[in-house]
Amino acid sequence: MQDEQLLRQIKDFCQDIGYVSISSLQRKFMLGYEHTKQLVDILIQQDFCEAEFTPEYGYRVCHS
């Protein structure tokens, strides 16, 4: 699966739940930690989610 396609699926999933969490993405998409962290960094750079991590929600989605 290419990263662009995977990012689109991740964005759809995160919009549904309202936050971005490395652990939830690992479980949902069966990814390793490093790959997931890189994808989350891309989402933060794209302003898809907030850069500030919260223990309750992970990174909150900016666009709903």
LUMTORTOR-472346 format. One record per residue (C-alpha): residue number from 1; chain; x, y, z. Coordinates in steps of 0.001 Angstrom, whole numbers, plus 500000, padded with zeros to 6 digits. Layout:
N
> nr	kette	X	Y	Z
> NUM	A	X	Y	Z
...
***
This chain:
64
> nr	kette	X	Y	Z
> 1	A	500000	500000	500000
> 2	A	501439	503348	498987
> 3	A	501788	506046	501632
> 4	A	499478	508515	499790
> 5	A	496671	505960	499727
> 6	A	497414	504946	503300
> 7	A	497396	508597	504441
> 8	A	493964	509084	502839
> 9	A	492620	506044	504696
> 10	A	494216	507236	507937
> 11	A	492674	510694	507514
> 12	A	489228	509183	506926
> 13	A	489599	506968	509997
> 14	A	490852	509824	512188
> 15	A	488093	512182	511072
> 16	A	485579	509537	512136
> 17	A	487074	509191	515618
> 18	A	488197	512825	516011
> 19	A	491825	512232	516964
> 20	A	495107	510735	515777
> 21	A	496728	508136	518002
> 22	A	499835	506153	517103
> 23	A	498517	503092	518917
> 24	A	495072	503226	517278
> 25	A	496684	503568	513842
> 26	A	499025	500657	514579
> 27	A	496074	498445	515521
> 28	A	493751	499549	512705
> 29	A	496297	499451	509872
> 30	A	498715	496837	511278
> 31	A	501756	499135	511085
> 32	A	505004	499250	513018
> 33	A	505751	502084	515422
> 34	A	508387	503900	513317
> 35	A	506263	503917	510151
> 36	A	503218	505080	512100
> 37	A	505204	507842	513813
> 38	A	506455	509077	510419
> 39	A	502885	509170	509090
> 40	A	501667	511060	512162
> 41	A	504501	513566	511679
> 42	A	503285	514095	508108
> 43	A	499727	514673	509361
> 44	A	501027	517257	511826
> 45	A	503059	518996	509092
> 46	A	499950	519086	506884
> 47	A	497993	520703	509763
> 48	A	495574	517791	509714
> 49	A	495963	517424	513467
> 50	A	497333	519465	516338
> 51	A	501011	519080	517204
> 52	A	500257	519001	520932
> 53	A	499769	515484	522304
> 54	A	497048	514924	524892
> 55	A	496958	511715	526954
> 56	A	493184	511329	526536
> 57	A	492996	511745	522756
> 58	A	496463	511728	521261
> 59	A	496541	514441	518604
> 60	A	493198	516150	517975
> 61	A	492066	516402	514360
> 62	A	491964	520006	513104
> 63	A	489718	519311	510099
> 64	A	486408	517573	510570
***
